[in-house]
Amino acid sequence: MTIPSTGPRVPTVSAPGTAGTRPDPRRSVTRTLLRDPVAVACLGYIALIVLMAVCAPLIVRVSGWDPYEFDQSAIDPDLGGMPVGSWGGISGSHWLGVEPGSGRDIFARIVYGARSSMLIALGATLLTTVLGMVFGLLAGYFGGRTDMVISRVMEFLMAFPALIFMIAVLSALPADDRQYLLVVVISVFGWPYLARIVRGQTMSLKEREFVEAARASGASRTTIVFTEILPNLRSTVLVMVTLAVPGYIGTEAGLSFLGVGLVPPTPSWGQMISSSVSWYAVVPTYFLVPGLFLALLVLSFMVLGDRIRIAAEPGGRS
């Protein structure tokens, strides 16, 4: 993997931890992304979903239906609970139709499902990033026994079939506070992948001239790690975080689909897709709507992460 070349080429040390003037790569990366229409489109869709999640109570108040509210007039009991009208009951009252059998508003559940998915994905990403950065830096910089212990733990966790173990753990745990349990369980199996990359780059960066100069000037280990090495990992971590979010969104959806994620009636896109399996032949919109929202969100994060990687690489900026 390419090491971000944000460190100074000719170190000039005047105080501990100071390594001359460093070009800030953030402006050029941001400028490159804003000039890319695909990246802008991905950012726009992600911003829309985040706004939907944040303003969920206000949005459903405008739409007129609560995600837990049943509308028996929107389904036909003589047809087994089929939505009244075409396209799954889409109308001025129900913008994306209703759930077959229950009559709950799909739009309201999509909005609150976005909140659930984003909270779990972002929470797991934050915890994973903190753990991965801390353990990766410790293993890469200090080496020796510290590196050996952390590396063996990483290998142990990465050797597990994570999804199977998540299903087993979540099945045995109580249904209360399932969102927090999902964040913890996903993070436990997610941090080694980031830590492994951070470790490898830290081992390379600690031999660079600007780190040697800071060490020779008397800078402490903590200062070197946080002021010399960590800033040079910024681009790598940003790309990894951008790619981790869609993975965790998909993991939450998959676990909810299998019945061990969020517990009904809490809205979840994966749970909605699971419920639509027995209806997709007669009410395809019930399957397509949450599936499309989920697919576009995951795709947006994946494409954005790839564009950030290209923009952050030397020679990738314009």
Disulfide bonds with the S-S distance in Angstrom:
none
